[in-house]
Amino acid sequence: MSTLPDTKNTRRQQMAANFIGLVSPLVAAFFAIPILFGHLGTEKFGLLTLFWAVIGYANIFELGLGRSITKKLAGQLDDDAQNTEIISTALVLSLALSVVGIVLIGTGFTHLFEEIIGLSEELLPDTAQSITYLLYAMPLLIAGPILIGVLEAHRRFLMISIIRVPSGMALFAVPAFLTLYSEDVSTLILGMLIVRVITIAAQLAAVLKNVPLVTGSFSFRWVHGKDLLSYGGWLTVSAVIGPLLVYMDRFLLASMRDLIETGIYTTPFEGVVRFLVVPSAIVGVMFPRFVMLHQTMSESPRPLYRETMTYVLGLVTPLCLIMIVFADGILSYWLSATDVVEMAVIARVLSFAVLINAVGHVSQGYIQAVGLASWTGKLHVCELVVYFIYMPWLISQFGANGAATGWLVRVTISTIALYWLANYLIRRDEKQRVTS
């Protein structure tokens, strides 16, 4: 395995490639969401946003294997045979976990849409068909993060970006195009899932081409599976609770209010929350480097941590400030809707929340890189307990505005805790490096 140079310039290039891959869906979403909103109407668009959440939430069933395999491989890139065993073991585990996902989603989400949210009778067949399509795609949805994790460990961010740009844009462009022929949500879901299938095939081809593999070492080794699941266990807690904290507000809105108010909330949410692709892109590049620094103790991690934080704040702050100042004009230009004023208020609150949350992304990435995913998992458990105390009350009293306020409160508390923990670990590593 050839060692890639690790300079500030290299890191910036890889961040740029990762950023382009993650931000490309924003470009497509900017044009596609008004088309979807206009063709589907507020209620059906609200239902579509729930399925966007379901498709994103399906990744929880990979039990943190994507990030776990990045950490595992980043520390031993010179052992091709063992790495091949680790990768094949992770993929076999993903296939088994997809069965669990099929059972849980097939039963749980059907009950959610029919009983709790109480969809109108005319939407139930469309919803049932959408769930069926989702179940068929489950094995590939779970395998995707693992393949990305392998490429990230080998720092193939340009290749990741080459795949992400067209596939990310297609996830919005395809359903928008399909509304010209059908307004069934299931048709749009099918189109998005076909895009995901093609994306997974491209990711697999990239792994086979760019990652050194030893053919005779393709096998399942429980010792590797246990190690991956052990680290991924607490990542799974975060993977389960994290998206729940992000997306549950829209399900609460749908059940406590209606799909129309859900659409009013999720429309600016889907736009503003995409700013988090910036910290995701940067932390994704820095994560394997954090792992190696912690394992080798070759130098203090503080400069790299500060460099990461500088990039994140330098890029996210202008985006959020622009939305806070010009939310009315941006949303009026973007959407032909009667609820722009209310959406603009929500967009401002969420922009401030996203800016705070971006800092938390960096701290969380470092904590998990040093092998303490249990800390972030336990923090998420605490957040969830408190969440179900204040969020239902805020939504019942203030509707969509209450949901946005609750999101701001949650990320503020979380970011403060994560920042303190990350700095504690950095100080600890610095002391250990001096004394060793």
VOPAGU-2260 file (C-alpha; in pm, 1 decimal, decimal comma):
REM VOPAGU-2260
SITE   aa  ch    i         X         Y         Z
SITE  MET   A    0       0,0       0,0       0,0
SITE  SER   A    1     156,2     330,4    -105,9
SITE  THR   A    2     155,9     598,3     158,6
SITE  LEU   A    3     -18,3     915,7      49,1
SITE  PRO   A    4     150,9    1245,1     143,8
SITE  ASP   A    5      -9,0    1423,2     436,3
SITE  THR   A    6      38,6    1797,9     411,0
SITE  LYS   A    7    -200,8    2087,3     460,2
SITE  ASN   A    8    -229,7    2117,9      84,7
SITE  THR   A    9    -313,8    1747,5      50,5
SITE  ARG   A   10    -574,7    1772,6     324,3
SITE  ARG   A   11    -731,4    2076,6     159,6
SITE  GLN   A   12    -749,3    1898,9    -174,9
SITE  GLN   A   13    -913,0    1595,7     -15,6
SITE  MET   A   14   -1154,8    1818,4     177,1
SITE  ALA   A   15   -1245,2    1996,7    -145,1
SITE  ALA   A   16   -1310,6    1665,1    -319,3
SITE  ASN   A   17   -1514,9    1537,4     -25,0
SITE  PHE   A   18   -1704,3    1866,5      -1,2
SITE  ILE   A   19   -1794,6    1868,2    -369,6
SITE  GLY   A   20   -1925,8    1514,3    -339,4
SITE  LEU   A   21   -2139,8    1596,8     -38,0
SITE  VAL   A   22   -2258,8    1940,8    -149,5
SITE  SER   A   23   -2366,6    1836,6    -498,7
SITE  PRO   A   24   -2709,9    1719,7    -373,8
SITE  LEU   A   25   -2767,8    2076,6    -248,7
SITE  VAL   A   26   -2742,9    2207,6    -601,9
SITE  ALA   A   27   -2995,2    1954,5    -726,2
SITE  ALA   A   28   -3218,8    2007,0    -420,6
SITE  PHE   A   29   -3227,9    2381,8    -481,3
SITE  PHE   A   30   -3395,0    2323,8    -816,4
SITE  ALA   A   31   -3577,8    1998,7    -740,5
SITE  ILE   A   32   -3759,0    2082,2    -414,4
SITE  PRO   A   33   -3969,3    2365,6    -563,0
SITE  ILE   A   34   -4069,3    2131,3    -847,6
SITE  LEU   A   35   -4159,5    1853,3    -603,0
SITE  PHE   A   36   -4342,1    2096,0    -374,9
SITE  GLY   A   37   -4537,5    2242,7    -666,3
SITE  HIS   A   38   -4639,9    1907,4    -819,1
SITE  LEU   A   39   -4713,1    1713,5    -500,2
SITE  GLY   A   40   -4867,0    1979,4    -278,1
SITE  THR   A   41   -4790,1    2028,0      89,9
SITE  GLU   A   42   -4940,8    1699,8     216,8
SITE  LYS   A   43   -4774,8    1463,3     -31,4
SITE  PHE   A   44   -4449,3    1654,7      -7,8
SITE  GLY   A   45   -4465,5    1613,5     369,8
SITE  LEU   A   46   -4506,7    1237,0     316,8
SITE  LEU   A   47   -4209,5    1233,0      79,2
SITE  THR   A   48   -3991,4    1407,8     339,1
SITE  LEU   A   49   -4085,3    1136,1     587,9
SITE  PHE   A   50   -3959,5     874,7     342,9
SITE  TRP   A   51   -3640,5    1072,7     292,4
SITE  ALA   A   52   -3595,1    1036,7     667,2
SITE  VAL   A   53   -3676,4     663,1     652,3
SITE  ILE   A   54   -3421,7     602,1     374,2
SITE  GLY   A   55   -3157,6     791,2     569,1
SITE  TYR   A   56   -3249,7     613,5     891,2
SITE  ALA   A   57   -3214,6     271,4     725,5
SITE  ASN   A   58   -2838,9     309,2     766,5
SITE  ILE   A   59   -2870,5     249,4    1141,2
SITE  PHE   A   60   -2892,9    -123,3    1072,9
SITE  GLU   A   61   -2528,0    -135,1     964,0
SITE  LEU   A   62   -2446,5     -91,8    1335,9
SITE  GLY   A   63   -2170,7     162,4    1284,4
SITE  LEU   A   64   -1968,0     -70,9    1060,4
SITE  GLY   A   65   -1886,1     208,7     814,0
SITE  ARG   A   66   -1704,7     430,0    1065,3
SITE  SER   A   67   -1576,1     123,1    1250,8
SITE  ILE   A   68   -1405,0     -17,2     941,2
SITE  THR   A   69   -1247,6     321,7     866,6
SITE  LYS   A   70   -1093,1     325,4    1213,1
SITE  LYS   A   71    -984,8     -39,7    1188,9
SITE  LEU   A   72    -819,7     -10,8     847,9
SITE  ALA   A   73    -662,6     332,1     903,8
SITE  GLY   A   74    -425,9     187,5    1162,7
SITE  GLN   A   75    -298,8    -107,1     951,1
SITE  LEU   A   76    -302,8     -15,8     584,0
SITE  ASP   A   77       5,2    -225,4     513,7
SITE  ASP   A   78    -159,7    -563,9     585,2
SITE  ASP   A   79    -355,3    -633,5     265,7
SITE  ALA   A   80    -450,0    -992,5     351,5
SITE  GLN   A   81    -594,6    -908,1     691,2
SITE  ASN   A   82    -768,1    -600,2     552,8
SITE  THR   A   83    -935,1    -819,4     290,0
SITE  GLU   A   84   -1066,6   -1043,8     569,0
SITE  ILE   A   85   -1196,4    -739,9     758,1
SITE  ILE   A   86   -1376,4    -600,3     453,3
SITE  SER   A   87   -1536,3    -931,7     356,2
SITE  THR   A   88   -1637,9    -993,3     717,8
SITE  ALA   A   89   -1804,4    -651,5     735,6
SITE  LEU   A   90   -1998,2    -713,9     413,5
SITE  VAL   A   91   -2124,3   -1053,1     536,1
SITE  LEU   A   92   -2234,6    -887,9     860,9
SITE  SER   A   93   -2416,2    -619,0     661,3
SITE  LEU   A   94   -2612,9    -885,4     474,5
SITE  ALA   A   95   -2722,3   -1044,2     801,8
SITE  LEU   A   96   -2811,6    -706,2     949,4
SITE  SER   A   97   -3021,7    -619,2     645,7
SITE  VAL   A   98   -3255,8    -905,2     738,1
SITE  VAL   A   99   -3309,9    -741,3    1076,1
SITE  GLY   A  100   -3374,9    -410,9     901,7
SITE  ILE   A  101   -3629,3    -564,9     666,6
SITE  VAL   A  102   -3824,3    -715,5     955,7
SITE  LEU   A  103   -3821,4    -404,2    1173,3
SITE  ILE   A  104   -3896,6    -152,8     899,1
SITE  GLY   A  105   -4154,3    -379,3     735,8
SITE  THR   A  106   -4353,5    -401,2    1056,8
SITE  GLY   A  107   -4265,5     -82,8    1244,1
SITE  PHE   A  108   -4304,3     175,5     970,0
SITE  THR   A  109   -4627,1      26,5     839,9
SITE  HIS   A  110   -4771,5      66,8    1189,3
SITE  LEU   A  111   -4623,0     417,2    1213,6
SITE  PHE   A  112   -4783,3     545,5     895,6
SITE  GLU   A  113   -5118,5     368,9     938,5
SITE  GLU   A  114   -5181,3     393,7    1311,6
SITE  ILE   A  115   -4976,7     674,0    1464,5
SITE  ILE   A  116   -4963,4     935,6    1189,9
SITE  GLY   A  117   -5303,7     831,6    1057,6
SITE  LEU   A  118   -5262,0     890,9     685,3
SITE  SER   A  119   -5570,9     949,6     474,7
SITE  GLU   A  120   -5712,9     639,6     306,4
SITE  GLU   A  121   -5608,5     756,2     -38,8
SITE  LEU   A  122   -5240,5     773,0      62,9
SITE  LEU   A  123   -5220,5     431,2     230,2
SITE  PRO   A  124   -5172,0     216,8     -86,9
SITE  ASP   A  125   -4904,5     454,5    -212,9
SITE  THR   A  126   -4730,0     441,5     125,6
SITE  ALA   A  127   -4744,2      60,4     142,2
SITE  GLN   A  128   -4589,8      32,2    -203,7
SITE  SER   A  129   -4313,0     274,8    -103,7
SITE  ILE   A  130   -4228,5      61,4     200,7
SITE  THR   A  131   -4213,6    -251,3     -20,1
SITE  TYR   A  132   -3961,3     -87,3    -252,7
SITE  LEU   A  133   -3756,6      21,3      47,9
SITE  LEU   A  134   -3740,4    -333,1     185,8
SITE  TYR   A  135   -3609,6    -474,6    -142,5
SITE  ALA   A  136   -3324,6    -222,6    -140,3
SITE  MET   A  137   -3231,4    -273,8     225,7
SITE  PRO   A  138   -2921,8    -501,3     176,0
SITE  LEU   A  139   -2761,4    -249,6     -56,7
SITE  LEU   A  140   -2849,2      50,4     161,7
SITE  ILE   A  141   -2666,4    -112,7     453,1
SITE  ALA   A  142   -2362,0    -215,8     247,4
SITE  GLY   A  143   -2308,3     137,3     114,0
SITE  PRO   A  144   -2157,1     298,4     428,7
SITE  ILE   A  145   -1915,2       6,6     463,7
SITE  LEU   A  146   -1777,7      55,3     111,8
SITE  ILE   A  147   -1742,5     429,6     175,0
SITE  GLY   A  148   -1564,4     351,9     502,8
SITE  VAL   A  149   -1310,3     136,5     317,9
SITE  LEU   A  150   -1238,9     410,9      64,6
SITE  GLU   A  151   -1209,0     674,9     338,9
SITE  ALA   A  152    -957,9     462,9     529,9
SITE  HIS   A  153    -744,8     453,0     214,7
SITE  ARG   A  154    -802,5     828,5     162,7
SITE  ARG   A  155    -960,5     781,2    -179,5
SITE  PHE   A  156   -1168,9    1095,3    -137,9
SITE  LEU   A  157   -1145,0    1196,0    -502,4
SITE  MET   A  158   -1292,0     861,8    -607,6
SITE  ILE   A  159   -1566,5     898,4    -344,9
SITE  SER   A  160   -1645,2    1242,1    -483,3
SITE  ILE   A  161   -1655,2    1119,6    -843,1
SITE  ILE   A  162   -1927,7     876,2    -739,0
SITE  ARG   A  163   -2112,4    1109,6    -503,1
SITE  VAL   A  164   -2154,2    1405,1    -737,9
SITE  PRO   A  165   -2380,1    1244,0   -1000,3
SITE  SER   A  166   -2551,0    1006,8    -756,2
SITE  GLY   A  167   -2618,8    1279,8    -499,1
SITE  MET   A  168   -2769,7    1509,3    -759,5
SITE  ALA   A  169   -2974,3    1224,6    -906,4
SITE  LEU   A  170   -3138,6    1154,4    -569,4
SITE  PHE   A  171   -3324,4    1485,8    -610,0
SITE  ALA   A  172   -3326,3    1527,0    -986,1
SITE  VAL   A  173   -3478,4    1185,3   -1060,8
SITE  PRO   A  174   -3789,2    1221,4    -839,4
SITE  ALA   A  175   -3838,3    1578,4    -964,9
SITE  PHE   A  176   -3826,8    1448,6   -1323,0
SITE  LEU   A  177   -4064,2    1164,4   -1239,0
SITE  THR   A  178   -4331,4    1408,9   -1116,0
SITE  LEU   A  179   -4381,9    1496,7   -1483,7
SITE  TYR   A  180   -4529,4    1148,2   -1527,6
SITE  SER   A  181   -4661,9    1049,4   -1187,3
SITE  GLU   A  182   -4750,4    1211,5    -854,6
SITE  ASP   A  183   -4738,6     879,7    -666,5
SITE  VAL   A  184   -4484,4     898,3    -387,7
SITE  SER   A  185   -4399,2     530,2    -444,3
SITE  THR   A  186   -4284,8     607,3    -800,2
SITE  LEU   A  187   -4051,7     876,6    -669,1
SITE  ILE   A  188   -3918,8     643,6    -398,8
SITE  LEU   A  189   -3852,1     373,8    -659,1
SITE  GLY   A  190   -3657,0     623,2    -867,0
SITE  MET   A  191   -3442,6     723,7    -566,7
SITE  LEU   A  192   -3375,1     362,8    -473,8
SITE  ILE   A  193   -3266,6     276,7    -827,8
SITE  VAL   A  194   -3017,4     562,5    -800,6
SITE  ARG   A  195   -2893,3     412,5    -470,9
SITE  VAL   A  196   -2848,3      68,8    -632,5
SITE  ILE   A  197   -2638,2     217,6    -913,4
SITE  THR   A  198   -2437,2     413,4    -656,2
SITE  ILE   A  199   -2358,4     102,6    -450,8
SITE  ALA   A  200   -2242,5     -77,5    -765,2
SITE  ALA   A  201   -2007,6     211,4    -843,1
SITE  GLN   A  202   -1873,3     212,8    -485,1
SITE  LEU   A  203   -1802,6    -160,2    -501,9
SITE  ALA   A  204   -1619,8    -116,7    -832,7
SITE  ALA   A  205   -1412,6     164,2    -675,6
SITE  VAL   A  206   -1312,6     -57,7    -382,4
SITE  LEU   A  207   -1209,8    -342,4    -612,9
SITE  LYS   A  208   -1003,3    -103,4    -827,1
SITE  ASN   A  209    -841,6     120,4    -564,1
SITE  VAL   A  210    -800,2     -97,5    -255,7
SITE  PRO   A  211    -532,0    -371,5    -247,1
SITE  LEU   A  212    -716,3    -699,7    -188,7
SITE  VAL   A  213    -588,1   -1055,4    -158,1
SITE  THR   A  214    -829,4   -1289,3    -336,2
SITE  GLY   A  215    -757,2   -1589,9    -116,5
SITE  SER   A  216    -834,6   -1390,9     196,8
SITE  PHE   A  217   -1201,8   -1327,3     121,1
SITE  SER   A  218   -1367,3   -1494,6     417,2
SITE  PHE   A  219   -1572,2   -1436,5     729,3
SITE  ARG   A  220   -1369,1   -1416,0    1050,6
SITE  TRP   A  221   -1567,9   -1377,7    1367,9
SITE  VAL   A  222   -1265,7   -1227,1    1545,1
SITE  HIS   A  223   -1283,6    -934,5    1304,3
SITE  GLY   A  224   -1660,7    -921,0    1322,3
SITE  LYS   A  225   -1651,0    -906,7    1701,0
SITE  ASP   A  226   -1392,3    -629,2    1692,1
SITE  LEU   A  227   -1591,7    -425,9    1439,6
SITE  LEU   A  228   -1916,2    -468,6    1629,5
SITE  SER   A  229   -1749,3    -396,2    1963,5
SITE  TYR   A  230   -1632,6     -53,7    1849,2
SITE  GLY   A  231   -1940,3      -8,9    1634,4
SITE  GLY   A  232   -2173,2     -95,9    1922,3
SITE  TRP   A  233   -2170,0     249,6    2077,1
SITE  LEU   A  234   -2151,2     400,1    1730,4
SITE  THR   A  235   -2474,9     213,7    1669,2
SITE  VAL   A  236   -2630,6     381,3    1970,3
SITE  SER   A  237   -2534,0     715,2    1816,0
SITE  ALA   A  238   -2643,1     591,3    1472,2
SITE  VAL   A  239   -2983,5     495,5    1611,3
SITE  ILE   A  240   -3041,6     792,7    1838,3
SITE  GLY   A  241   -2866,0    1058,6    1627,8
SITE  PRO   A  242   -3101,8    1038,8    1327,2
SITE  LEU   A  243   -3391,5     989,4    1568,5
SITE  LEU   A  244   -3307,7    1323,5    1729,0
SITE  VAL   A  245   -3272,1    1482,0    1385,7
SITE  TYR   A  246   -3585,5    1341,5    1223,8
SITE  MET   A  247   -3829,1    1256,2    1503,0
SITE  ASP   A  248   -3955,4    1613,1    1521,5
SITE  ARG   A  249   -4121,1    1578,7    1180,3
SITE  PHE   A  250   -4294,6    1256,9    1284,6
SITE  LEU   A  251   -4413,6    1427,0    1604,3
SITE  LEU   A  252   -4539,6    1717,9    1395,0
SITE  ALA   A  253   -4722,3    1481,7    1159,5
SITE  SER   A  254   -4890,0    1294,7    1445,6
SITE  MET   A  255   -4961,0    1591,1    1677,5
SITE  ARG   A  256   -5043,4    1845,4    1407,0
SITE  ASP   A  257   -5074,8    1742,4    1039,3
SITE  LEU   A  258   -4874,7    1681,8     722,4
SITE  ILE   A  259   -4928,3    2040,0     607,5
SITE  GLU   A  260   -4742,8    2182,4     908,5
SITE  THR   A  261   -4484,8    1906,8     866,8
SITE  GLY   A  262   -4422,8    2032,3     514,0
SITE  ILE   A  263   -4389,3    2390,2     638,8
SITE  TYR   A  264   -4121,2    2278,2     883,9
SITE  THR   A  265   -3933,0    2024,4     672,1
SITE  THR   A  266   -3902,2    2245,9     363,3
SITE  PRO   A  267   -3662,4    2500,1     523,5
SITE  PHE   A  268   -3515,5    2219,9     734,5
SITE  GLU   A  269   -3416,0    2018,3     426,0
SITE  GLY   A  270   -3243,0    2326,5     288,6
SITE  VAL   A  271   -3064,4    2454,6     599,2
SITE  VAL   A  272   -2956,6    2119,1     744,2
SITE  ARG   A  273   -2765,6    2051,8     422,0
SITE  PHE   A  274   -2506,5    2304,8     542,7
SITE  LEU   A  275   -2383,6    2022,6     765,9
SITE  VAL   A  276   -2225,2    1861,4     462,0
SITE  VAL   A  277   -1936,8    2102,1     527,2
SITE  PRO   A  278   -1831,9    1958,8     867,2
SITE  SER   A  279   -1913,6    1608,8     741,3
SITE  ALA   A  280   -1676,0    1653,9     447,4
SITE  ILE   A  281   -1397,7    1798,6     661,2
SITE  VAL   A  282   -1428,4    1554,4     951,6
SITE  GLY   A  283   -1447,1    1264,1     705,2
SITE  VAL   A  284   -1102,1    1360,6     574,8
SITE  MET   A  285    -956,4    1423,5     920,8
SITE  PHE   A  286   -1098,2    1114,5    1094,3
SITE  PRO   A  287    -837,3     859,7     973,5
SITE  ARG   A  288    -566,3    1113,7    1057,7
SITE  PHE   A  289    -704,0    1156,6    1410,1
SITE  VAL   A  290    -693,0     777,1    1443,7
SITE  MET   A  291    -329,4     754,2    1336,0
SITE  LEU   A  292    -220,2    1044,6    1557,5
SITE  HIS   A  293    -379,5     883,9    1860,6
SITE  GLN   A  294    -228,5     543,1    1789,2
SITE  THR   A  295     125,1     662,6    1713,0
SITE  MET   A  296     141,5     956,0    1958,5
SITE  SER   A  297     387,0    1107,8    1709,1
SITE  GLU   A  298     269,3    1462,5    1779,5
SITE  SER   A  299       2,2    1656,6    1966,0
SITE  PRO   A  300    -343,9    1630,3    1806,4
SITE  ARG   A  301    -429,8    1988,5    1905,5
SITE  PRO   A  302    -297,8    2159,8    1588,3
SITE  LEU   A  303    -491,1    1919,8    1364,8
SITE  TYR   A  304    -804,4    1962,3    1579,6
SITE  ARG   A  305    -776,5    2341,1    1558,4
SITE  GLU   A  306    -712,1    2323,7    1185,3
SITE  THR   A  307   -1028,1    2117,8    1144,7
SITE  MET   A  308   -1232,6    2359,4    1355,4
SITE  THR   A  309   -1098,9    2658,0    1158,7
SITE  TYR   A  310   -1202,8    2506,6     826,1
SITE  VAL   A  311   -1548,9    2418,0     956,3
SITE  LEU   A  312   -1628,8    2756,3    1110,2
SITE  GLY   A  313   -1471,6    2946,0     820,8
SITE  LEU   A  314   -1704,1    2777,2     573,0
SITE  VAL   A  315   -2025,7    2723,1     771,4
SITE  THR   A  316   -2048,0    3066,9     935,4
SITE  PRO   A  317   -2098,7    3265,9     611,0
SITE  LEU   A  318   -2362,6    3020,6     487,5
SITE  CYS   A  319   -2562,4    3043,8     810,0
SITE  LEU   A  320   -2532,2    3423,5     831,6
SITE  ILE   A  321   -2658,1    3463,1     476,1
SITE  MET   A  322   -2963,1    3251,2     558,0
SITE  ILE   A  323   -3027,6    3433,2     886,1
SITE  VAL   A  324   -3017,9    3776,3     718,1
SITE  PHE   A  325   -3183,5    3695,9     385,1
SITE  ALA   A  326   -3415,3    3404,0     470,1
SITE  ASP   A  327   -3733,3    3577,4     345,7
SITE  GLY   A  328   -3586,6    3669,1      10,0
SITE  ILE   A  329   -3417,1    3333,2     -42,3
SITE  LEU   A  330   -3730,0    3132,9      37,3
SITE  SER   A  331   -3955,9    3364,5    -164,9
SITE  TYR   A  332   -3730,0    3320,5    -465,5
SITE  TRP   A  333   -3697,4    2947,2    -402,7
SITE  LEU   A  334   -4061,0    2857,0    -337,6
SITE  SER   A  335   -4399,0    2969,8    -461,1
SITE  ALA   A  336   -4574,9    2907,7    -129,9
SITE  THR   A  337   -4805,8    3103,8      97,6
SITE  ASP   A  338   -4617,9    3010,8     413,9
SITE  VAL   A  339   -4282,8    3174,0     331,2
SITE  VAL   A  340   -4288,2    3409,8     630,9
SITE  GLU   A  341   -4331,8    3124,1     878,0
SITE  MET   A  342   -4074,2    2915,7     690,9
SITE  ALA   A  343   -3825,6    3205,0     709,7
SITE  VAL   A  344   -3852,7    3220,1    1089,1
SITE  ILE   A  345   -3787,4    2846,3    1106,4
SITE  ALA   A  346   -3493,8    2879,4     864,8
SITE  ARG   A  347   -3329,7    3146,6    1084,8
SITE  VAL   A  348   -3358,3    2939,8    1401,9
SITE  LEU   A  349   -3227,7    2628,4    1228,3
SITE  SER   A  350   -2937,9    2820,6    1067,8
SITE  PHE   A  351   -2817,6    2928,1    1410,3
SITE  ALA   A  352   -2859,3    2569,0    1531,9
SITE  VAL   A  353   -2662,2    2430,4    1235,8
SITE  LEU   A  354   -2372,9    2669,3    1305,2
SITE  ILE   A  355   -2354,1    2540,8    1661,9
SITE  ASN   A  356   -2394,2    2179,2    1553,0
SITE  ALA   A  357   -2105,5    2212,9    1306,5
SITE  VAL   A  358   -1868,4    2263,9    1600,8
SITE  GLY   A  359   -2010,4    1950,0    1763,0
SITE  HIS   A  360   -1932,8    1748,3    1448,5
SITE  VAL   A  361   -1561,5    1816,9    1488,0
SITE  SER   A  362   -1556,1    1729,6    1857,7
SITE  GLN   A  363   -1758,2    1411,8    1804,2
SITE  GLY   A  364   -1528,6    1301,6    1521,3
SITE  TYR   A  365   -1222,8    1334,8    1743,4
SITE  ILE   A  366   -1383,0    1152,5    2037,5
SITE  GLN   A  367   -1479,6     859,1    1815,4
SITE  ALA   A  368   -1138,7     854,7    1645,1
SITE  VAL   A  369    -962,0     788,6    1975,9
SITE  GLY   A  370   -1188,6     487,4    2030,9
SITE  LEU   A  371   -1434,5     637,3    2280,4
SITE  ALA   A  372   -1754,4     600,8    2082,9
SITE  SER   A  373   -1914,8     497,6    2412,7
SITE  TRP   A  374   -1890,2     858,5    2530,3
SITE  THR   A  375   -2084,7     996,6    2235,5
SITE  GLY   A  376   -2330,6     707,0    2259,9
SITE  LYS   A  377   -2403,7     775,0    2626,1
SITE  LEU   A  378   -2443,0    1144,8    2555,7
SITE  HIS   A  379   -2697,1    1065,4    2284,7
SITE  VAL   A  380   -2891,4     845,7    2528,7
SITE  CYS   A  381   -2909,2    1134,9    2774,4
SITE  GLU   A  382   -3017,1    1369,9    2494,6
SITE  LEU   A  383   -3295,0    1133,6    2390,4
SITE  VAL   A  384   -3436,2    1106,7    2741,4
SITE  VAL   A  385   -3453,2    1484,4    2777,1
SITE  TYR   A  386   -3574,0    1521,9    2416,5
SITE  PHE   A  387   -3897,2    1334,1    2482,4
SITE  ILE   A  388   -3966,7    1565,3    2774,8
SITE  TYR   A  389   -3942,6    1902,5    2603,4
SITE  MET   A  390   -3996,5    1837,9    2229,6
SITE  PRO   A  391   -4357,6    1707,5    2243,4
SITE  TRP   A  392   -4450,8    2002,2    2466,3
SITE  LEU   A  393   -4286,1    2256,7    2234,7
SITE  ILE   A  394   -4457,3    2107,5    1928,6
SITE  SER   A  395   -4797,9    2090,7    2098,9
SITE  GLN   A  396   -4768,1    2454,9    2206,5
SITE  PHE   A  397   -4588,9    2617,8    1913,7
SITE  GLY   A  398   -4606,2    2369,9    1624,1
SITE  ALA   A  399   -4331,7    2401,6    1362,2
SITE  ASN   A  400   -4168,2    2695,4    1544,5
SITE  GLY   A  401   -4152,6    2483,4    1858,3
SITE  ALA   A  402   -3983,1    2201,2    1668,2
SITE  ALA   A  403   -3715,1    2440,7    1538,8
SITE  THR   A  404   -3658,8    2584,0    1887,2
SITE  GLY   A  405   -3628,4    2234,9    2033,7
SITE  TRP   A  406   -3368,6    2145,8    1769,4
SITE  LEU   A  407   -3166,5    2453,6    1866,2
SITE  VAL   A  408   -3181,4    2368,3    2236,4
SITE  ARG   A  409   -3068,7    2009,1    2173,5
SITE  VAL   A  410   -2767,8    2086,5    1955,4
SITE  THR   A  411   -2650,2    2363,6    2188,6
SITE  ILE   A  412   -2638,4    2134,8    2491,7
SITE  SER   A  413   -2482,9    1853,5    2287,3
SITE  THR   A  414   -2212,6    2073,7    2134,1
SITE  ILE   A  415   -2104,8    2216,4    2470,6
SITE  ALA   A  416   -2067,8    1865,4    2613,8
SITE  LEU   A  417   -1882,2    1729,2    2308,2
SITE  TYR   A  418   -1644,0    2026,5    2295,3
SITE  TRP   A  419   -1551,9    1984,8    2661,2
SITE  LEU   A  420   -1496,5    1609,1    2622,7
SITE  ALA   A  421   -1281,1    1646,5    2311,0
SITE  ASN   A  422   -1056,8    1904,3    2476,5
SITE  TYR   A  423   -1025,5    1683,6    2784,7
SITE  LEU   A  424    -903,3    1396,6    2563,8
SITE  ILE   A  425    -657,6    1618,8    2379,2
SITE  ARG   A  426    -506,6    1737,1    2708,9
SITE  ARG   A  427    -486,2    1375,4    2826,2
SITE  ASP   A  428    -307,8    1263,7    2508,3
SITE  GLU   A  429     -64,8    1554,1    2535,3
SITE  LYS   A  430      26,6    1456,7    2892,5
SITE  GLN   A  431      72,2    1090,2    2791,6
SITE  ARG   A  432     295,6    1191,6    2501,5
SITE  VAL   A  433     517,5    1401,9    2728,6
SITE  THR   A  434     554,0    1128,6    2991,6
SITE  SER   A  435     606,3     839,4    2745,2
